[in-house]
């Protein structure tokens, strides 16, 4: 079924105006750059917030990178051939078919797009109306230009989003503590990076334990 849908989409792609095909080719890469710009804006917007949100903003692009790494590891294990070589009777891909050994499942571009869309929503909730359509269009463009099956991009979107959210959730606590330390360090550079916002109050039990250790020292 995925092969039939792949043929339908690539046939449709060849029937679109030249500017649509060009836009799809550009978007598969340009979308990644736009996500990078949004990460920077999200971090800048959260510098005045508490250290928890600063931690999430810092972890968002790292979580996206983690989603890519997991996708690449799966790709090297599953070793699915690209549809631009494997699907008989399909229209030629609009871009060069990746070389043998650059496997198809899951789609790394889609994993990055799904991870970035989900991670940015953790930083900036209202941007969901932009990031989700961006991710979906980027995933679709990979099938449109002929280098992925539909199931490649669907799996990539879901995998990337799950890995990014898991990464951010697991590391928010330690990163928040680091942001608190940077805000109280007195270093101008550390304060600029962590932002001028308030630190998260230290839990009473932990504060008493630290004070007791300080007295004993």
TIMAR-673470 format. One record per residue (C-alpha): residue number from 0; x, y, z; residue in one letter. Coordinates in Angstrom, 1 decimal, padded with zeros to 4 digits, m for minus. Each point is the difference from the previous one (the first is absolute). Example, Ala and Ser with C-alpha at 12.3 -4.5 7.8 and 13.67 -1.06 7.14 Angstrom:
BEGIN
+-----+--------+--------+--------+---------+
! num !   east !  north !     up ! residuo !
+-----+--------+--------+--------+---------+
!   0 !  012.3 ! m004.5 !  007.8 !       a !
!   1 !  001.4 !  003.4 ! m000.7 !       s !
+-----+--------+--------+--------+---------+
//
This chain:
BEGIN
+-----+--------+--------+--------+---------+
! num !   east !  north !     up ! residuo !
+-----+--------+--------+--------+---------+
!   0 !  000.0 !  000.0 !  000.0 !       x !
!   1 !  002.9 !  002.4 !  000.8 !       x !
!   2 !  001.5 ! m000.7 ! m003.4 !       x !
!   3 ! m003.3 !  000.8 ! m001.8 !       x !
!   4 ! m000.3 !  003.2 !  002.0 !       x !
!   5 !  003.6 !  000.9 ! m000.8 !       x !
!   6 ! m000.8 ! m000.5 ! m003.7 !       x !
!   7 ! m003.1 !  002.2 !  000.2 !       x !
!   8 !  001.9 !  002.8 !  001.8 !       x !
!   9 !  003.0 !  000.0 ! m002.3 !       x !
!  10 ! m002.3 ! m000.1 ! m003.1 !       x !
!  11 ! m001.9 !  003.0 !  001.5 !       x !
!  12 !  003.4 !  001.7 !  000.6 !       x !
!  13 !  000.9 ! m000.2 ! m003.6 !       x !
!  14 ! m003.3 !  001.5 ! m001.1 !       x !
!  15 !  000.5 !  003.1 !  002.2 !       x !
!  16 !  001.4 !  003.4 ! m001.3 !       x !
!  17 !  003.8 !  000.4 !  000.1 !       x !
!  18 ! m000.1 !  002.5 !  002.8 !       x !
!  19 ! m001.9 ! m002.5 !  002.2 !       x !
!  20 !  002.6 ! m002.6 ! m000.6 !       x !
!  21 !  002.8 !  002.5 !  000.7 !       x !
!  22 ! m001.7 !  001.1 !  003.2 !       x !
!  23 ! m000.2 ! m003.6 !  001.2 !       x !
!  24 !  003.6 ! m000.7 ! m000.8 !       x !
!  25 !  001.1 !  003.2 !  001.9 !       x !
!  26 ! m002.4 ! m000.6 !  002.9 !       x !
!  27 !  001.5 ! m003.4 !  000.9 !       x !
!  28 !  003.2 !  001.8 !  001.1 !       x !
!  29 ! m001.2 !  003.6 !  000.7 !       x !
!  30 ! m002.5 ! m001.3 !  002.6 !       x !
!  31 !  002.8 ! m001.2 !  002.1 !       x !
!  32 !  001.6 !  003.4 !  000.0 !       x !
!  33 ! m003.3 !  001.6 !  001.0 !       x !
!  34 ! m000.4 ! m002.3 !  002.9 !       x !
!  35 !  003.5 !  001.0 !  001.1 !       x !
!  36 ! m001.0 !  003.7 ! m000.1 !       x !
!  37 ! m003.1 ! m000.8 !  002.1 !       x !
!  38 !  002.1 ! m001.8 !  002.6 !       x !
!  39 !  002.1 !  003.2 !  000.4 !       x !
!  40 ! m003.1 !  002.2 !  000.3 !       x !
!  41 ! m001.6 ! m002.4 !  002.5 !       x !
!  42 !  003.2 !  000.1 !  002.2 !       x !
!  43 !  000.1 !  003.8 ! m000.2 !       x !
!  44 ! m003.7 !  000.2 !  001.0 !       x !
!  45 !  000.6 ! m002.2 !  003.0 !       x !
!  46 !  003.1 !  001.6 !  001.4 !       x !
!  47 ! m002.2 !  002.2 !  002.3 !       x !
!  48 ! m002.0 ! m003.0 !  001.2 !       x !
!  49 !  000.8 ! m002.3 !  002.9 !       x !
!  50 !  002.9 ! m002.4 ! m000.3 !       x !
!  51 ! m002.3 ! m002.9 ! m000.8 !       x !
!  52 ! m001.1 !  001.6 ! m003.3 !       x !
!  53 !  003.5 !  001.0 ! m000.8 !       x !
!  54 !  001.1 ! m003.6 !  000.4 !       x !
!  55 ! m002.8 ! m001.1 ! m002.3 !       x !
!  56 !  001.0 !  002.6 ! m002.6 !       x !
!  57 !  003.6 ! m001.2 !  000.1 !       x !
!  58 ! m000.9 ! m003.6 ! m000.1 !       x !
!  59 ! m002.4 !  000.3 ! m002.9 !       x !
!  60 !  002.6 !  000.0 ! m002.8 !       x !
!  61 !  002.1 ! m002.6 !  001.8 !       x !
!  62 ! m003.1 ! m002.2 !  000.1 !       x !
!  63 ! m000.5 !  000.5 ! m003.7 !       x !
!  64 !  003.6 ! m001.2 ! m000.6 !       x !
!  65 ! m000.7 ! m003.0 !  002.2 !       x !
!  66 ! m003.1 ! m000.8 ! m002.1 !       x !
!  67 !  002.3 !  000.1 ! m003.1 !       x !
!  68 !  002.6 ! m002.3 !  001.6 !       x !
!  69 ! m002.7 ! m002.6 !  000.9 !       x !
!  70 ! m001.4 !  000.2 ! m003.5 !       x !
!  71 !  003.4 ! m000.5 ! m001.6 !       x !
!  72 !  000.7 ! m003.0 !  002.3 !       x !
!  73 ! m003.3 ! m001.6 ! m001.0 !       x !
!  74 !  000.8 !  000.7 ! m003.7 !       x !
!  75 !  003.3 ! m001.8 !  000.2 !       x !
!  76 ! m001.7 ! m003.1 !  001.6 !       x !
!  77 ! m003.1 ! m000.2 ! m002.3 !       x !
!  78 !  001.8 !  000.7 ! m003.3 !       x !
!  79 ! m003.0 !  000.7 ! m002.1 !       x !
!  80 !  000.8 !  000.9 ! m003.6 !       x !
!  81 ! m001.1 !  003.3 ! m001.4 !       x !
!  82 ! m003.2 !  000.0 ! m002.0 !       x !
!  83 !  001.7 !  002.0 ! m002.8 !       x !
!  84 !  001.9 ! m003.3 ! m000.7 !       x !
!  85 ! m002.3 ! m002.6 !  001.3 !       x !
!  86 ! m003.5 !  000.9 ! m001.4 !       x !
!  87 ! m000.5 ! m001.3 ! m003.5 !       x !
!  88 ! m001.9 !  002.3 ! m002.3 !       x !
!  89 !  000.2 !  003.1 !  002.2 !       x !
!  90 !  000.7 !  003.4 ! m001.4 !       x !
!  91 !  003.6 !  001.2 !  000.3 !       x !
!  92 !  000.8 !  001.8 !  003.2 !       x !
!  93 !  000.2 !  003.8 ! m000.2 !       x !
!  94 !  003.4 !  000.0 !  001.8 !       x !
!  95 !  002.9 ! m002.4 ! m000.3 !       x !
!  96 ! m000.7 ! m003.3 !  001.6 !       x !
!  97 !  002.2 ! m000.4 !  003.1 !       x !
!  98 !  002.9 ! m002.5 ! m000.5 !       x !
!  99 ! m000.3 ! m003.7 !  000.9 !       x !
! 100 !  000.6 ! m000.3 !  003.8 !       x !
! 101 ! m001.9 !  003.2 !  000.8 !       x !
! 102 ! m003.1 ! m001.9 !  001.1 !       x !
! 103 ! m003.6 !  001.0 ! m000.1 !       x !
! 104 ! m001.8 ! m000.9 !  003.2 !       x !
! 105 ! m000.6 !  002.1 !  002.1 !       x !
! 106 !  000.4 !  003.4 ! m001.7 !       x !
! 107 !  002.6 !  002.0 !  001.8 !       x !
! 108 ! m001.4 !  003.3 ! m001.3 !       x !
! 109 ! m003.4 ! m001.0 !  001.4 !       x !
! 110 !  001.5 ! m001.0 !  003.3 !       x !
! 111 !  001.7 !  003.3 !  000.3 !       x !
! 112 ! m003.2 !  001.9 ! m001.0 !       x !
! 113 ! m002.2 ! m002.0 !  002.4 !       x !
! 114 !  002.5 !  000.5 !  002.9 !       x !
! 115 !  000.4 !  003.7 ! m000.7 !       x !
! 116 ! m003.7 !  000.5 ! m000.2 !       x !
! 117 ! m000.7 ! m001.8 !  003.3 !       x !
! 118 !  003.0 !  001.5 !  001.8 !       x !
! 119 ! m000.9 !  003.6 ! m001.0 !       x !
! 120 ! m003.6 ! m000.5 !  001.3 !       x !
! 121 !  001.5 ! m000.8 !  003.4 !       x !
! 122 !  001.8 !  003.4 ! m000.1 !       x !
! 123 ! m002.7 !  002.1 ! m001.7 !       x !
! 124 ! m003.4 ! m001.6 !  000.0 !       x !
! 125 ! m001.8 !  002.3 ! m002.4 !       x !
! 126 !  002.5 ! m000.7 ! m002.7 !       x !
! 127 ! m001.6 ! m003.4 ! m000.5 !       x !
! 128 ! m002.1 !  001.5 ! m002.8 !       x !
! 129 !  003.3 !  000.7 ! m001.9 !       x !
! 130 !  002.3 ! m002.9 !  000.9 !       x !
! 131 ! m002.5 ! m002.9 ! m000.6 !       x !
! 132 ! m000.9 !  001.1 ! m003.6 !       x !
! 133 !  003.7 !  000.7 ! m000.6 !       x !
! 134 !  000.9 ! m003.6 !  001.1 !       x !
! 135 ! m002.8 ! m001.5 ! m002.0 !       x !
! 136 !  001.0 !  001.9 ! m003.2 !       x !
! 137 !  003.6 ! m001.0 !  000.5 !       x !
! 138 ! m000.9 ! m003.6 !  000.4 !       x !
! 139 ! m002.3 !  000.1 ! m003.1 !       x !
! 140 !  002.7 !  001.7 ! m002.0 !       x !
! 141 !  002.3 ! m003.0 !  000.4 !       x !
! 142 ! m002.6 ! m002.2 ! m001.7 !       x !
! 143 ! m000.8 !  002.7 ! m002.5 !       x !
! 144 !  003.6 !  000.2 ! m001.2 !       x !
! 145 !  000.1 ! m003.8 ! m000.2 !       x !
! 146 !  002.6 ! m001.0 !  002.6 !       x !
! 147 ! m002.2 ! m001.6 !  002.7 !       x !
! 148 ! m003.1 ! m002.2 !  000.4 !       x !
! 149 ! m003.0 !  001.4 !  001.8 !       x !
! 150 !  000.6 ! m002.4 !  002.9 !       x !
! 151 !  003.6 !  001.3 !  000.3 !       x !
! 152 ! m001.1 !  003.5 !  000.7 !       x !
! 153 ! m002.9 ! m000.9 !  002.3 !       x !
! 154 !  002.3 ! m002.1 !  002.2 !       x !
! 155 !  002.6 !  002.7 !  000.0 !       x !
! 156 ! m002.5 !  002.7 !  001.2 !       x !
! 157 ! m001.2 ! m002.2 !  002.8 !       x !
! 158 !  003.4 ! m001.3 !  001.1 !       x !
! 159 !  001.6 !  003.5 ! m000.1 !       x !
! 160 ! m002.8 !  001.6 !  002.1 !       x !
! 161 !  000.0 ! m002.8 !  002.6 !       x !
! 162 !  003.8 !  000.0 !  000.4 !       x !
! 163 !  000.2 !  003.8 !  000.3 !       x !
! 164 ! m002.7 !  000.2 !  002.6 !       x !
! 165 !  001.6 ! m002.9 !  002.0 !       x !
! 166 !  003.4 !  001.7 ! m000.2 !       x !
! 167 ! m001.3 !  003.3 !  001.2 !       x !
! 168 ! m002.1 ! m001.4 !  002.8 !       x !
! 169 !  002.9 ! m002.2 !  001.4 !       x !
! 170 !  002.6 !  002.7 !  000.0 !       x !
! 171 ! m002.0 !  003.1 !  001.0 !       x !
! 172 !  000.9 ! m000.5 !  003.7 !       x !
! 173 !  003.8 ! m000.1 ! m000.3 !       x !
! 174 ! m000.1 !  002.8 ! m002.6 !       x !
! 175 ! m002.2 !  002.2 !  002.2 !       x !
! 176 !  002.6 ! m000.5 !  002.8 !       x !
! 177 !  002.7 !  001.1 ! m002.3 !       x !
! 178 ! m002.0 !  003.1 ! m001.1 !       x !
! 179 ! m000.5 !  000.9 !  003.7 !       x !
! 180 !  003.8 ! m000.3 !  000.6 !       x !
! 181 !  000.8 !  002.1 ! m003.0 !       x !
! 182 ! m002.5 !  002.7 !  001.1 !       x !
! 183 !  001.7 !  000.2 !  003.4 !       x !
! 184 !  003.6 ! m000.3 ! m001.2 !       x !
! 185 !  000.7 !  003.7 ! m000.5 !       x !
! 186 !  001.4 ! m000.6 ! m003.4 !       x !
! 187 ! m001.3 !  002.4 ! m002.6 !       x !
! 188 !  000.2 ! m002.6 ! m002.8 !       x !
! 189 ! m001.8 ! m002.7 !  002.1 !       x !
! 190 ! m002.7 !  002.5 !  001.0 !       x !
! 191 ! m000.5 !  000.9 ! m003.6 !       x !
! 192 ! m000.3 ! m003.6 ! m001.1 !       x !
! 193 ! m002.3 ! m001.0 !  002.8 !       x !
! 194 ! m002.0 !  003.2 ! m000.2 !       x !
! 195 ! m001.1 !  002.6 !  002.6 !       x !
! 196 ! m003.1 ! m001.9 !  001.2 !       x !
! 197 ! m000.5 ! m001.4 !  003.5 !       x !
! 198 !  001.6 ! m003.2 !  001.2 !       x !
! 199 ! m002.2 ! m002.9 !  001.2 !       x !
! 200 ! m000.2 !  000.1 !  003.8 !       x !
! 201 !  002.0 ! m002.7 !  001.6 !       x !
! 202 ! m002.1 ! m002.6 !  001.8 !       x !
! 203 !  000.0 !  000.5 !  003.8 !       x !
! 204 !  001.4 ! m003.6 !  000.7 !       x !
! 205 !  002.8 !  000.5 ! m002.5 !       x !
! 206 !  000.8 !  003.5 !  001.4 !       x !
! 207 !  000.2 ! m001.3 !  003.6 !       x !
! 208 !  002.2 ! m002.9 ! m001.1 !       x !
! 209 !  002.3 !  002.4 ! m001.9 !       x !
! 210 !  000.2 !  002.4 !  003.0 !       x !
! 211 !  000.7 ! m002.9 !  002.4 !       x !
! 212 !  002.9 ! m001.2 ! m002.2 !       x !
! 213 !  001.3 !  003.5 ! m000.2 !       x !
! 214 !  000.0 !  000.3 !  003.8 !       x !
! 215 !  001.8 ! m003.3 !  000.4 !       x !
! 216 !  002.6 !  001.1 ! m002.6 !       x !
+-----+--------+--------+--------+---------+
//
